[in-house]
Amino acid sequence: MDIKVPIECVEVRNDMDWVRCFQTMNGLRIIVGKEPIGWHISYSRANRYPEWDEMRDMRYKIIPAGITLVMVLPPKGEYVNVHPNCFHWHEAKLVDSIYHISK
């Protein structure tokens, strides 16, 4: 996977070809990967939720232009929250004018 490392980030881990992990100088943790169903990016912080602006800004620096990402809230019975301060964004495909996520 060919992604540019944002200047204000350092790469902290690279366990697999398609996954890159970063931590910004101010502590935002980012994991980005190209999965079989599309792009996936997660944002986390040690002691609080990431801010919208920092997630948005990093999305446009890390994920290629032309990709639409969404944050999904599944039915309550399927909801899982392993990390209390983490948000996941997934690539959405535009099909018949309706965005959907493949399982």
Summary of the structure (lengths in Angstrom):
residues: 103
radius of gyration: 13.9
end to end distance: 22.0
largest distance: 41.1
contacts: 232
relative contact order: 0.19
helix: 14%
strand: 40%
